[in-house]
Amino acid sequence: MSLKMAVSALEVLAPEHIWVLKRTLSREELAARVKAEPAWALKTIIRSFGNLADMKKIKAELVPDVAHGG
């Protein structure tokens, strides 16, 4: 792969993207927000993937990184 192709393949993530939130907030802080605001959590994940996230993708983003399983 050429350097030009590699650079064009990079995508800048929005500050609200779930991957950014998982790296910038503590696990406890993010888990508390998900629990307190489930609608926000669902909207955030769905928007993070171009409005194409299904339940499998949502679960994959939350468990085990955010949810404490159970």
C-alpha positions as MATLAB code, in Angstrom:
seq = 'MSLKMAVSALEVLAPEHIWVLKRTLSREELAARVKAEPAWALKTIIRSFGNLADMKKIKAELVPDVAHGG';
ca = [
       0.000    0.000    0.000;
       1.386    3.390   -0.906;
       1.685    6.171    1.644;
      -0.920    8.200   -0.260;
      -3.417    5.330   -0.031;
      -2.683    4.857    3.665;
      -3.251    8.534    4.450;
      -6.486    8.618    2.460;
      -7.712    5.559    4.383;
      -7.425    7.379    7.703;
     -10.644    8.766    9.089;
     -10.902   11.515   11.697;
     -13.362   10.505   14.395;
     -15.789   12.987   15.896;
     -15.378   13.778   19.607;
     -18.786   12.106   20.179;
     -17.750    8.822   18.514;
     -18.029    5.896   20.929;
     -14.382    4.908   20.308;
     -13.230    8.406   21.292;
     -15.433    8.390   24.400;
     -14.105    4.957   25.424;
     -10.542    6.333   25.323;
     -11.149    9.752   26.876;
     -13.565    8.895   29.694;
     -12.916    6.461   32.504;
     -14.750    3.152   32.291;
     -16.716    4.025   35.425;
     -17.700    7.464   34.115;
     -18.854    6.097   30.774;
     -20.710    3.198   32.420;
     -22.512    5.619   34.736;
     -23.597    7.791   31.812;
     -24.779    4.768   29.807;
     -26.812    3.582   32.785;
     -28.250    7.040   33.517;
     -28.948    7.898   29.870;
     -29.594    4.746   27.823;
     -31.158    6.737   24.958;
     -27.987    8.850   24.714;
     -25.864    5.693   24.653;
     -27.892    4.115   21.851;
     -27.909    7.311   19.785;
     -24.173    7.763   20.293;
     -23.333    4.251   19.121;
     -25.731    4.340   16.186;
     -24.430    7.733   15.021;
     -20.844    6.564   15.473;
     -21.365    4.014   12.724;
     -23.238    6.127   10.205;
     -26.696    5.151   11.479;
     -25.982    1.517   10.607;
     -25.479   -0.107   14.021;
     -27.635   -3.119   14.831;
     -28.078   -4.739   18.241;
     -25.065   -6.990   17.675;
     -22.845   -3.958   17.039;
     -24.299   -2.047   19.996;
     -23.656   -4.986   22.313;
     -20.132   -5.394   20.948;
     -19.351   -1.746   21.770;
     -20.756   -1.909   25.298;
     -19.741   -5.360   26.516;
     -17.252   -5.835   28.158;
     -15.658   -2.379   27.689;
     -18.434   -0.406   29.365;
     -20.956   -2.794   30.896;
     -19.955   -4.953   33.820;
     -21.758   -7.939   32.329;
     -24.923   -8.949   33.990;
];
